């Protein structure tokens, strides 16, 4: 009977260890599943970000081409650019002249 009891004890210990191993395996499987789900969500986010950057790059390139054609050497705004620069220079000179006179008027004796 004692050998039967020892066998039962060993069998019970094996069952406990097997149950412990099964619990650890379920936990590991849950962690693995969580990691997989997180990786999938991150892949979707990265794909969406890549698509957004691609769309932005296309829009930026198109805007750059439009600006180059409008403001370039053969652009339609070339003649107006020189006119705006001349008028801007005249206005800046006039404004500067009045600011300088206003500043020096403080130092003139009354």
Biopython code that builds the backbone (N, CA, C, O; Angstrom):
import numpy as np
from Bio.PDB.StructureBuilder import StructureBuilder

atoms = [
    (1, "UNK", "N", (0.787, -1.184, 0.000)),
    (1, "UNK", "CA", (0.000, 0.000, 0.000)),
    (1, "UNK", "C", (0.848, 1.275, 0.000)),
    (1, "UNK", "O", (0.438, 2.307, -0.532)),
    (2, "UNK", "N", (2.008, 1.186, 0.592)),
    (2, "UNK", "CA", (2.816, 2.384, 0.644)),
    (2, "UNK", "C", (3.322, 2.761, -0.734)),
    (2, "UNK", "O", (3.449, 3.948, -1.033)),
    (3, "UNK", "N", (3.614, 1.783, -1.585)),
    (3, "UNK", "CA", (4.035, 2.114, -2.946)),
    (3, "UNK", "C", (2.873, 2.689, -3.740)),
    (3, "UNK", "O", (3.071, 3.525, -4.621)),
    (4, "UNK", "N", (1.657, 2.242, -3.429)),
    (4, "UNK", "CA", (0.471, 2.786, -4.092)),
    (4, "UNK", "C", (0.257, 4.234, -3.670)),
    (4, "UNK", "O", (-0.111, 5.095, -4.470)),
    (5, "UNK", "N", (0.505, 4.475, -2.357)),
    (5, "UNK", "CA", (0.365, 5.840, -1.862)),
    (5, "UNK", "C", (1.418, 6.746, -2.475)),
    (5, "UNK", "O", (1.105, 7.877, -2.847)),
    (6, "UNK", "N", (2.613, 6.302, -2.587)),
    (6, "UNK", "CA", (3.689, 7.088, -3.188)),
    (6, "UNK", "C", (3.365, 7.389, -4.644)),
    (6, "UNK", "O", (3.592, 8.501, -5.120)),
    (7, "UNK", "N", (2.831, 6.391, -5.352)),
    (7, "UNK", "CA", (2.450, 6.597, -6.747)),
    (7, "UNK", "C", (1.330, 7.620, -6.854)),
    (7, "UNK", "O", (1.335, 8.460, -7.754)),
    (8, "UNK", "N", (0.359, 7.550, -5.928)),
    (8, "UNK", "CA", (-0.737, 8.530, -5.928)),
    (8, "UNK", "C", (-0.211, 9.935, -5.626)),
    (8, "UNK", "O", (-0.656, 10.921, -6.214)),
    (9, "UNK", "N", (0.757, 10.004, -4.686)),
    (9, "UNK", "CA", (1.347, 11.298, -4.344)),
    (9, "UNK", "C", (2.081, 11.880, -5.547)),
    (9, "UNK", "O", (1.937, 13.060, -5.867)),
    (10, "UNK", "N", (2.870, 11.033, -6.210)),
    (10, "UNK", "CA", (3.581, 11.491, -7.405)),
    (10, "UNK", "C", (2.618, 11.905, -8.514)),
    (10, "UNK", "O", (2.839, 12.880, -9.232)),
    (11, "UNK", "N", (1.547, 11.131, -8.625)),
    (11, "UNK", "CA", (0.535, 11.448, -9.651)),
    (11, "UNK", "C", (-0.123, 12.788, -9.337)),
    (11, "UNK", "O", (-0.367, 13.585, -10.242)),
    (12, "UNK", "N", (-0.411, 13.043, -8.060)),
    (12, "UNK", "CA", (-1.031, 14.314, -7.655)),
    (12, "UNK", "C", (-0.066, 15.472, -7.903)),
    (12, "UNK", "O", (-0.475, 16.529, -8.382)),
    (13, "UNK", "N", (1.210, 15.274, -7.579)),
    (13, "UNK", "CA", (2.205, 16.318, -7.827)),
    (13, "UNK", "C", (2.355, 16.594, -9.322)),
    (13, "UNK", "O", (2.471, 17.745, -9.741)),
    (14, "UNK", "N", (2.350, 15.536, -10.110)),
    (14, "UNK", "CA", (2.421, 15.709, -11.576)),
    (14, "UNK", "C", (1.212, 16.477, -12.091)),
    (14, "UNK", "O", (1.338, 17.344, -12.955)),
    (15, "UNK", "N", (0.042, 16.153, -11.556)),
    (15, "UNK", "CA", (-1.181, 16.860, -11.983)),
    (15, "UNK", "C", (-1.118, 18.338, -11.599)),
    (15, "UNK", "O", (-1.532, 19.195, -12.379)),
    (16, "UNK", "N", (-0.601, 18.646, -10.398)),
    (16, "UNK", "CA", (-0.464, 20.039, -9.973)),
    (16, "UNK", "C", (0.526, 20.786, -10.877)),
    (16, "UNK", "O", (0.260, 21.908, -11.307)),
    (17, "UNK", "N", (1.644, 20.164, -11.152)),
    (17, "UNK", "CA", (2.638, 20.788, -12.020)),
    (17, "UNK", "C", (2.099, 20.972, -13.439)),
    (17, "UNK", "O", (2.354, 21.982, -14.095)),
    (18, "UNK", "N", (1.348, 19.970, -13.892)),
    (18, "UNK", "CA", (0.745, 20.060, -15.231)),
    (18, "UNK", "C", (-0.284, 21.188, -15.289)),
    (18, "UNK", "O", (-0.358, 21.914, -16.280)),
    (19, "UNK", "N", (-1.074, 21.333, -14.229)),
    (19, "UNK", "CA", (-2.061, 22.420, -14.172)),
    (19, "UNK", "C", (-1.347, 23.774, -14.116)),
    (19, "UNK", "O", (-1.781, 24.732, -14.755)),
    (20, "UNK", "N", (-0.256, 23.852, -13.353)),
    (20, "UNK", "CA", (0.525, 25.080, -13.279)),
    (20, "UNK", "C", (1.109, 25.424, -14.647)),
    (20, "UNK", "O", (1.072, 26.579, -15.073)),
    (21, "UNK", "N", (1.641, 24.424, -15.323)),
    (21, "UNK", "CA", (2.192, 24.634, -16.665)),
    (21, "UNK", "C", (1.106, 25.060, -17.641)),
    (21, "UNK", "O", (1.343, 25.905, -18.504)),
    (22, "UNK", "N", (-0.085, 24.482, -17.511)),
    (22, "UNK", "CA", (-1.206, 24.838, -18.388)),
    (22, "UNK", "C", (-1.629, 26.295, -18.142)),
    (22, "UNK", "O", (-1.937, 27.015, -19.092)),
    (23, "UNK", "N", (-1.646, 26.726, -16.888)),
    (23, "UNK", "CA", (-2.000, 28.113, -16.548)),
    (23, "UNK", "C", (-0.970, 29.083, -17.138)),
    (23, "UNK", "O", (-1.336, 30.119, -17.693)),
    (24, "UNK", "N", (0.314, 28.744, -17.014)),
    (24, "UNK", "CA", (1.365, 29.589, -17.577)),
    (24, "UNK", "C", (1.247, 29.654, -19.096)),
    (24, "UNK", "O", (1.463, 30.706, -19.699)),
    (25, "UNK", "N", (0.902, 28.522, -19.709)),
    (25, "UNK", "CA", (0.746, 28.483, -21.158)),
    (25, "UNK", "C", (-0.420, 29.360, -21.605)),
    (25, "UNK", "O", (-0.313, 30.056, -22.616)),
    (26, "UNK", "N", (-1.543, 29.339, -20.862)),
    (26, "UNK", "CA", (-2.681, 30.204, -21.200)),
    (26, "UNK", "C", (-2.305, 31.672, -21.054)),
    (26, "UNK", "O", (-2.688, 32.498, -21.883)),
    (27, "UNK", "N", (-1.553, 32.001, -19.999)),
    (27, "UNK", "CA", (-1.115, 33.384, -19.801)),
    (27, "UNK", "C", (-0.208, 33.820, -20.938)),
    (27, "UNK", "O", (-0.361, 34.919, -21.471)),
    (28, "UNK", "N", (0.729, 32.971, -21.309)),
    (28, "UNK", "CA", (1.638, 33.281, -22.408)),
    (28, "UNK", "C", (0.882, 33.447, -23.717)),
    (28, "UNK", "O", (1.198, 34.336, -24.508)),
    (29, "UNK", "N", (-0.104, 32.606, -23.951)),
    (29, "UNK", "CA", (-0.914, 32.716, -25.162)),
    (29, "UNK", "C", (-1.694, 34.031, -25.173)),
    (29, "UNK", "O", (-1.813, 34.668, -26.220)),
    (30, "UNK", "N", (-2.228, 34.443, -24.016)),
    (30, "UNK", "CA", (-2.939, 35.722, -23.922)),
    (30, "UNK", "C", (-2.033, 36.902, -24.203)),
    (30, "UNK", "O", (-2.416, 37.835, -24.909)),
    (31, "UNK", "N", (-0.816, 36.861, -23.643)),
    (31, "UNK", "CA", (0.145, 37.943, -23.879)),
    (31, "UNK", "C", (0.519, 37.995, -25.355)),
    (31, "UNK", "O", (0.602, 39.072, -25.943)),
    (32, "UNK", "N", (0.745, 36.824, -25.950)),
    (32, "UNK", "CA", (1.095, 36.764, -27.363)),
    (32, "UNK", "C", (-0.025, 37.335, -28.228)),
    (32, "UNK", "O", (0.237, 38.061, -29.187)),
    (33, "UNK", "N", (-1.259, 37.011, -27.895)),
    (33, "UNK", "CA", (-2.403, 37.538, -28.640)),
    (33, "UNK", "C", (-2.499, 39.053, -28.490)),
    (33, "UNK", "O", (-2.771, 39.760, -29.460)),
    (34, "UNK", "N", (-2.274, 39.553, -27.266)),
    (34, "UNK", "CA", (-2.302, 41.001, -27.047)),
    (34, "UNK", "C", (-1.214, 41.704, -27.848)),
    (34, "UNK", "O", (-1.450, 42.763, -28.430)),
    (35, "UNK", "N", (-0.027, 41.117, -27.877)),
    (35, "UNK", "CA", (1.069, 41.705, -28.652)),
    (35, "UNK", "C", (0.718, 41.720, -30.142)),
    (35, "UNK", "O", (0.960, 42.714, -30.827)),
    (36, "UNK", "N", (0.155, 40.636, -30.636)),
    (36, "UNK", "CA", (-0.229, 40.565, -32.053)),
    (36, "UNK", "C", (-1.268, 41.634, -32.385)),
    (36, "UNK", "O", (-1.158, 42.315, -33.404)),
    (37, "UNK", "N", (-2.281, 41.780, -31.520)),
    (37, "UNK", "CA", (-3.317, 42.794, -31.761)),
    (37, "UNK", "C", (-2.725, 44.201, -31.762)),
    (37, "UNK", "O", (-3.095, 45.037, -32.587)),
    (38, "UNK", "N", (-1.803, 44.459, -30.832)),
    (38, "UNK", "CA", (-1.172, 45.771, -30.777)),
    (38, "UNK", "C", (-0.336, 46.045, -32.023)),
    (38, "UNK", "O", (-0.350, 47.155, -32.556)),
    (39, "UNK", "N", (0.383, 45.043, -32.478)),
    (39, "UNK", "CA", (1.185, 45.206, -33.693)),
    (39, "UNK", "C", (0.284, 45.486, -34.893)),
    (39, "UNK", "O", (0.614, 46.332, -35.724)),
    (40, "UNK", "N", (-0.827, 44.803, -34.994)),
    (40, "UNK", "CA", (-1.757, 45.043, -36.102)),
    (40, "UNK", "C", (-2.309, 46.468, -36.064)),
    (40, "UNK", "O", (-2.406, 47.126, -37.100)),
    (41, "UNK", "N", (-2.673, 46.946, -34.862)),
    (41, "UNK", "CA", (-3.173, 48.326, -34.743)),
    (41, "UNK", "C", (-2.088, 49.327, -35.143)),
    (41, "UNK", "O", (-2.374, 50.316, -35.818)),
    (42, "UNK", "N", (-0.862, 49.076, -34.732)),
    (42, "UNK", "CA", (0.228, 49.981, -35.093)),
    (42, "UNK", "C", (0.501, 49.948, -36.590)),
    (42, "UNK", "O", (0.820, 50.982, -37.177)),
    (43, "UNK", "N", (0.384, 48.798, -37.214)),
    (43, "UNK", "CA", (0.566, 48.715, -38.671)),
    (43, "UNK", "C", (-0.495, 49.525, -39.401)),
    (43, "UNK", "O", (-0.199, 50.208, -40.382)),
    (44, "UNK", "N", (-1.737, 49.447, -38.920)),
    (44, "UNK", "CA", (-2.810, 50.228, -39.539)),
    (44, "UNK", "C", (-2.521, 51.723, -39.378)),
    (44, "UNK", "O", (-2.697, 52.502, -40.315)),
    (45, "UNK", "N", (-2.079, 52.111, -38.187)),
    (45, "UNK", "CA", (-1.754, 53.523, -37.941)),
    (45, "UNK", "C", (-0.613, 53.988, -38.836)),
    (45, "UNK", "O", (-0.668, 55.079, -39.402)),
    (46, "UNK", "N", (0.414, 53.165, -38.962)),
    (46, "UNK", "CA", (1.534, 53.524, -39.835)),
    (46, "UNK", "C", (1.106, 53.626, -41.298)),
    (46, "UNK", "O", (1.558, 54.519, -42.015)),
    (47, "UNK", "N", (0.240, 52.719, -41.742)),
    (47, "UNK", "CA", (-0.256, 52.799, -43.119)),
    (47, "UNK", "C", (-1.037, 54.085, -43.351)),
    (47, "UNK", "O", (-0.870, 54.747, -44.376)),
    (48, "UNK", "N", (-1.895, 54.436, -42.388)),
    (48, "UNK", "CA", (-2.669, 55.669, -42.525)),
    (48, "UNK", "C", (-1.751, 56.893, -42.534)),
    (48, "UNK", "O", (-1.972, 57.832, -43.299)),
    (49, "UNK", "N", (-0.725, 56.880, -41.686)),
    (49, "UNK", "CA", (0.224, 57.990, -41.647)),
    (49, "UNK", "C", (0.985, 58.091, -42.958)),
    (49, "UNK", "O", (1.189, 59.187, -43.481)),
    (50, "UNK", "N", (1.406, 56.944, -43.490)),
    (50, "UNK", "CA", (2.106, 56.945, -44.775)),
    (50, "UNK", "C", (1.228, 57.487, -45.888)),
    (50, "UNK", "O", (1.695, 58.240, -46.743)),
    (51, "UNK", "N", (-0.046, 57.104, -45.879)),
    (51, "UNK", "CA", (-0.971, 57.616, -46.895)),
    (51, "UNK", "C", (-1.160, 59.124, -46.750)),
    (51, "UNK", "O", (-1.236, 59.841, -47.748)),
    (52, "UNK", "N", (-1.236, 59.605, -45.511)),
    (52, "UNK", "CA", (-1.396, 61.049, -45.293)),
    (52, "UNK", "C", (-0.180, 61.807, -45.802)),
    (52, "UNK", "O", (-0.317, 62.851, -46.439)),
    (53, "UNK", "N", (1.016, 61.281, -45.521)),
    (53, "UNK", "CA", (2.229, 61.952, -45.997)),
    (53, "UNK", "C", (2.320, 61.907, -47.514)),
    (53, "UNK", "O", (2.779, 62.868, -48.131)),
    (54, "UNK", "N", (1.893, 60.816, -48.120)),
    (54, "UNK", "CA", (1.930, 60.743, -49.583)),
    (54, "UNK", "C", (0.994, 61.777, -50.196)),
    (54, "UNK", "O", (1.344, 62.445, -51.169)),
    (55, "UNK", "N", (-0.196, 61.903, -49.621)),
    (55, "UNK", "CA", (-1.149, 62.898, -50.102)),
    (55, "UNK", "C", (-0.599, 64.307, -49.916)),
    (55, "UNK", "O", (-0.718, 65.149, -50.807)),
    (56, "UNK", "N", (0.001, 64.560, -48.757)),
    (56, "UNK", "CA", (0.583, 65.874, -48.494)),
    (56, "UNK", "C", (1.728, 66.172, -49.458)),
    (56, "UNK", "O", (1.850, 67.292, -49.953)),
    (57, "UNK", "N", (2.563, 65.173, -49.725)),
    (57, "UNK", "CA", (3.686, 65.373, -50.649)),
    (57, "UNK", "C", (3.174, 65.708, -52.052)),
    (57, "UNK", "O", (3.742, 66.567, -52.726)),
    (58, "UNK", "N", (2.116, 65.046, -52.491)),
    (58, "UNK", "CA", (1.538, 65.354, -53.803)),
    (58, "UNK", "C", (0.987, 66.765, -53.855)),
    (58, "UNK", "O", (1.195, 67.486, -54.831)),
    (59, "UNK", "N", (0.280, 67.159, -52.799)),
    (59, "UNK", "CA", (-0.268, 68.520, -52.756)),
    (59, "UNK", "C", (0.838, 69.570, -52.722)),
    (59, "UNK", "O", (0.743, 70.607, -53.378)),
    (60, "UNK", "N", (1.887, 69.290, -51.950)),
    (60, "UNK", "CA", (2.997, 70.223, -51.862)),
    (60, "UNK", "C", (3.722, 70.350, -53.204)),
    (60, "UNK", "O", (4.101, 71.451, -53.603)),
    (61, "UNK", "N", (3.913, 69.244, -53.889)),
    (61, "UNK", "CA", (4.570, 69.288, -55.195)),
    (61, "UNK", "C", (3.730, 70.067, -56.201)),
    (61, "UNK", "O", (4.262, 70.845, -56.992)),
    (62, "UNK", "N", (2.419, 69.857, -56.167)),
    (62, "UNK", "CA", (1.536, 70.575, -57.085)),
    (62, "UNK", "C", (1.554, 72.077, -56.779)),
    (62, "UNK", "O", (1.596, 72.894, -57.699)),
    (63, "UNK", "N", (1.522, 72.441, -55.506)),
    (63, "UNK", "CA", (1.582, 73.859, -55.135)),
    (63, "UNK", "C", (2.913, 74.472, -55.554)),
    (63, "UNK", "O", (2.960, 75.616, -56.007)),
    (64, "UNK", "N", (3.981, 73.719, -55.403)),
    (64, "UNK", "CA", (5.295, 74.210, -55.801)),
    (64, "UNK", "C", (5.360, 74.452, -57.309)),
    (64, "UNK", "O", (5.913, 75.455, -57.760)),
    (65, "UNK", "N", (4.796, 73.533, -58.079)),
    (65, "UNK", "CA", (4.780, 73.730, -59.542)),
    (65, "UNK", "C", (3.958, 74.952, -59.920)),
    (65, "UNK", "O", (4.348, 75.714, -60.803)),
    (66, "UNK", "N", (2.829, 75.142, -59.261)),
    (66, "UNK", "CA", (2.001, 76.319, -59.560)),
    (66, "UNK", "C", (2.727, 77.609, -59.213)),
    (66, "UNK", "O", (2.690, 78.577, -59.974)),
    (67, "UNK", "N", (3.387, 77.617, -58.061)),
    (67, "UNK", "CA", (4.119, 78.824, -57.657)),
    (67, "UNK", "C", (5.276, 79.086, -58.614)),
    (67, "UNK", "O", (5.550, 80.235, -58.964)),
    (68, "UNK", "N", (5.948, 78.033, -59.034)),
    (68, "UNK", "CA", (7.065, 78.214, -59.970)),
    (68, "UNK", "C", (6.578, 78.759, -61.303)),
    (68, "UNK", "O", (7.243, 79.600, -61.908)),
    (69, "UNK", "N", (5.433, 78.291, -61.763)),
    (69, "UNK", "CA", (4.931, 78.803, -63.041)),
    (69, "UNK", "C", (4.412, 80.230, -62.905)),
    (69, "UNK", "O", (4.465, 80.999, -63.866)),
    (70, "UNK", "N", (3.912, 80.594, -61.731)),
    (70, "UNK", "CA", (3.384, 81.946, -61.553)),
    (70, "UNK", "C", (4.484, 82.962, -61.294)),
    (70, "UNK", "O", (4.427, 84.079, -61.807)),
    (71, "UNK", "N", (5.481, 82.591, -60.507)),
    (71, "UNK", "CA", (6.515, 83.539, -60.120)),
    (71, "UNK", "C", (7.836, 83.310, -60.821)),
    (71, "UNK", "O", (8.801, 84.022, -60.545)),
    (72, "UNK", "N", (7.912, 82.368, -61.695)),
    (72, "UNK", "CA", (9.157, 82.060, -62.389)),
    (72, "UNK", "C", (9.504, 83.101, -63.433)),
    (72, "UNK", "O", (8.754, 84.055, -63.638)),
    (73, "UNK", "N", (10.645, 82.922, -64.099)),
    (73, "UNK", "CA", (11.097, 83.902, -65.100)),
    (73, "UNK", "C", (10.108, 84.081, -66.247)),
    (73, "UNK", "O", (9.951, 85.191, -66.756)),
    (74, "UNK", "N", (9.454, 83.031, -66.650)),
    (74, "UNK", "CA", (8.472, 83.158, -67.726)),
    (74, "UNK", "C", (7.043, 83.184, -67.202)),
    (74, "UNK", "O", (6.090, 83.000, -67.960)),
    (75, "UNK", "N", (6.903, 83.412, -65.917)),
    (75, "UNK", "CA", (5.574, 83.398, -65.310)),
    (75, "UNK", "C", (4.760, 84.618, -65.685)),
    (75, "UNK", "O", (5.288, 85.614, -66.180)),
    (76, "UNK", "N", (3.472, 84.520, -65.440)),
    (76, "UNK", "CA", (2.563, 85.603, -65.800)),
    (76, "UNK", "C", (2.671, 86.783, -64.844)),
    (76, "UNK", "O", (2.167, 87.863, -65.151)),
    (77, "UNK", "N", (3.306, 86.608, -63.711)),
    (77, "UNK", "CA", (3.381, 87.685, -62.730)),
    (77, "UNK", "C", (4.711, 88.432, -62.764)),
    (77, "UNK", "O", (4.970, 89.258, -61.888)),
    (78, "UNK", "N", (5.556, 88.163, -63.752)),
    (78, "UNK", "CA", (6.877, 88.774, -63.794)),
    (78, "UNK", "C", (6.793, 90.288, -63.932)),
    (78, "UNK", "O", (7.491, 91.015, -63.226)),
    (79, "UNK", "N", (5.953, 90.761, -64.828)),
    (79, "UNK", "CA", (5.860, 92.199, -65.048)),
    (79, "UNK", "C", (5.259, 92.905, -63.837)),
    (79, "UNK", "O", (5.612, 94.046, -63.540)),
    (80, "UNK", "N", (4.349, 92.225, -63.138)),
    (80, "UNK", "CA", (3.744, 92.833, -61.959)),
    (80, "UNK", "C", (4.704, 92.822, -60.770)),
    (80, "UNK", "O", (4.630, 93.690, -59.900)),
    (81, "UNK", "N", (5.587, 91.856, -60.735)),
    (81, "UNK", "CA", (6.543, 91.770, -59.644)),
    (81, "UNK", "C", (7.454, 92.995, -59.627)),
    (81, "UNK", "O", (7.688, 93.565, -58.561)),
    (82, "UNK", "N", (7.963, 93.404, -60.761)),
    (82, "UNK", "CA", (8.829, 94.577, -60.843)),
    (82, "UNK", "C", (8.061, 95.843, -60.452)),
    (82, "UNK", "O", (8.594, 96.708, -59.756)),
    (83, "UNK", "N", (6.814, 95.947, -60.901)),
    (83, "UNK", "CA", (5.993, 97.099, -60.555)),
    (83, "UNK", "C", (5.763, 97.168, -59.046)),
    (83, "UNK", "O", (5.855, 98.244, -58.456)),
    (84, "UNK", "N", (5.470, 96.052, -58.428)),
    (84, "UNK", "CA", (5.249, 96.019, -56.982)),
    (84, "UNK", "C", (6.536, 96.355, -56.239)),
    (84, "UNK", "O", (6.492, 97.030, -55.210)),
    (85, "UNK", "N", (7.679, 95.900, -56.739)),
    (85, "UNK", "CA", (8.947, 96.209, -56.089)),
    (85, "UNK", "C", (9.245, 97.703, -56.154)),
    (85, "UNK", "O", (9.711, 98.277, -55.169)),
    (86, "UNK", "N", (8.990, 98.336, -57.278)),
    (86, "UNK", "CA", (9.254, 99.771, -57.418)),
    (86, "UNK", "C", (8.316, 100.565, -56.518)),
    (86, "UNK", "O", (8.755, 101.468, -55.806)),
    (87, "UNK", "N", (7.045, 100.238, -56.545)),
    (87, "UNK", "CA", (6.081, 100.952, -55.699)),
    (87, "UNK", "C", (6.408, 100.718, -54.228)),
    (87, "UNK", "O", (6.322, 101.648, -53.425)),
    (88, "UNK", "N", (6.778, 99.500, -53.862)),
    (88, "UNK", "CA", (7.151, 99.203, -52.481)),
    (88, "UNK", "C", (8.373, 99.980, -52.046)),
    (88, "UNK", "O", (8.430, 100.460, -50.914)),
    (89, "UNK", "N", (9.348, 100.111, -52.920)),
    (89, "UNK", "CA", (10.546, 100.880, -52.586)),
    (89, "UNK", "C", (10.207, 102.347, -52.367)),
    (89, "UNK", "O", (10.726, 102.967, -51.438)),
    (90, "UNK", "N", (9.341, 102.915, -53.211)),
    (90, "UNK", "CA", (8.937, 104.324, -53.062)),
    (90, "UNK", "C", (8.193, 104.526, -51.753)),
    (90, "UNK", "O", (8.451, 105.494, -51.038)),
    (91, "UNK", "N", (7.272, 103.624, -51.428)),
    (91, "UNK", "CA", (6.505, 103.734, -50.177)),
    (91, "UNK", "C", (7.438, 103.582, -48.985)),
    (91, "UNK", "O", (7.309, 104.315, -48.005)),
    (92, "UNK", "N", (8.367, 102.651, -49.053)),
    (92, "UNK", "CA", (9.308, 102.444, -47.948)),
    (92, "UNK", "C", (10.195, 103.668, -47.761)),
    (92, "UNK", "O", (10.463, 104.062, -46.626)),
    (93, "UNK", "N", (10.653, 104.272, -48.847)),
    (93, "UNK", "CA", (11.479, 105.477, -48.759)),
    (93, "UNK", "C", (10.686, 106.619, -48.141)),
    (93, "UNK", "O", (11.192, 107.321, -47.266)),
    (94, "UNK", "N", (9.437, 106.816, -48.591)),
    (94, "UNK", "CA", (8.578, 107.877, -48.065)),
    (94, "UNK", "C", (8.328, 107.682, -46.577)),
    (94, "UNK", "O", (8.426, 108.628, -45.796)),
    (95, "UNK", "N", (8.006, 106.458, -46.189)),
    (95, "UNK", "CA", (7.741, 106.154, -44.783)),
    (95, "UNK", "C", (9.002, 106.353, -43.942)),
    (95, "UNK", "O", (8.942, 106.924, -42.853)),
    (96, "UNK", "N", (10.123, 105.890, -44.441)),
    (96, "UNK", "CA", (11.387, 106.066, -43.735)),
    (96, "UNK", "C", (11.741, 107.534, -43.557)),
    (96, "UNK", "O", (12.213, 107.941, -42.495)),
    (97, "UNK", "N", (11.511, 108.332, -44.604)),
    (97, "UNK", "CA", (11.781, 109.776, -44.548)),
    (97, "UNK", "C", (10.964, 110.442, -43.435)),
    (97, "UNK", "O", (11.490, 111.250, -42.670)),
    (98, "UNK", "N", (9.689, 110.098, -43.352)),
    (98, "UNK", "CA", (8.828, 110.695, -42.326)),
    (98, "UNK", "C", (9.197, 110.206, -40.930)),
    (98, "UNK", "O", (9.120, 110.982, -39.977)),
    (99, "UNK", "N", (9.583, 108.983, -40.782)),
    (99, "UNK", "CA", (10.007, 108.473, -39.468)),
    (99, "UNK", "C", (11.278, 109.180, -39.016)),
    (99, "UNK", "O", (11.390, 109.575, -37.856)),
    (100, "UNK", "N", (12.227, 109.340, -39.916)),
    (100, "UNK", "CA", (13.476, 110.023, -39.560)),
    (100, "UNK", "C", (13.184, 111.474, -39.185)),
    (100, "UNK", "O", (13.720, 111.966, -38.192)),
    (101, "UNK", "N", (12.346, 112.170, -39.957)),
    (101, "UNK", "CA", (11.996, 113.561, -39.622)),
    (101, "UNK", "C", (11.276, 113.645, -38.288)),
    (101, "UNK", "O", (11.497, 114.588, -37.528)),
    (102, "UNK", "N", (10.445, 112.707, -37.999)),
    (102, "UNK", "CA", (9.711, 112.694, -36.738)),
    (102, "UNK", "C", (10.669, 112.483, -35.571)),
    (102, "UNK", "O", (10.526, 113.132, -34.534)),
    (103, "UNK", "N", (11.639, 111.591, -35.720)),
    (103, "UNK", "CA", (12.611, 111.332, -34.665)),
    (103, "UNK", "C", (13.480, 112.567, -34.450)),
    (103, "UNK", "O", (13.720, 112.950, -33.305)),
    (104, "UNK", "N", (13.961, 113.205, -35.532)),
    (104, "UNK", "CA", (14.823, 114.376, -35.382)),
    (104, "UNK", "C", (14.052, 115.601, -34.895)),
    (104, "UNK", "O", (14.658, 116.543, -34.384)),
    (105, "UNK", "N", (12.747, 115.604, -35.041)),
    (105, "UNK", "CA", (11.971, 116.746, -34.557)),
    (105, "UNK", "C", (11.984, 116.784, -33.041)),
    (105, "UNK", "O", (11.733, 117.845, -32.468)),
    (106, "UNK", "N", (12.258, 115.707, -32.380)),
    (106, "UNK", "CA", (12.351, 115.667, -30.931)),
    (106, "UNK", "C", (13.633, 116.347, -30.446)),
    (106, "UNK", "O", (13.677, 116.892, -29.343)),
    (107, "UNK", "N", (14.662, 116.309, -31.274)),
    (107, "UNK", "CA", (15.953, 116.858, -30.865)),
    (107, "UNK", "C", (16.144, 118.309, -31.270)),
    (107, "UNK", "O", (17.108, 118.943, -30.840)),
    (108, "UNK", "N", (15.254, 118.844, -32.083)),
    (108, "UNK", "CA", (15.343, 120.239, -32.478)),
    (108, "UNK", "C", (14.891, 121.148, -31.343)),
    (108, "UNK", "O", (13.933, 120.842, -30.633)),
    (109, "UNK", "N", (15.586, 122.261, -31.179)),
    (109, "UNK", "CA", (15.112, 123.189, -30.128)),
    (109, "UNK", "C", (13.801, 123.838, -30.559)),
    (109, "UNK", "O", (13.598, 124.164, -31.729)),
    (110, "UNK", "N", (12.951, 124.010, -29.616)),
    (110, "UNK", "CA", (11.631, 124.583, -29.921)),
    (110, "UNK", "C", (11.654, 126.062, -30.031)),
    (110, "UNK", "O", (10.618, 126.679, -30.283)),
]
sb = StructureBuilder()
sb.init_structure("model")
sb.init_model(0)
sb.init_chain("A")
sb.init_seg("    ")
for serial, (resi, resn, name, xyz) in enumerate(atoms, 1):
    if name == "N":
        sb.init_residue(resn, " ", resi, " ")
    sb.init_atom(name, np.array(xyz, "f"), 0.0, 1.0, " ", f" {name:<3s}", serial, name[0])
structure = sb.get_structure()
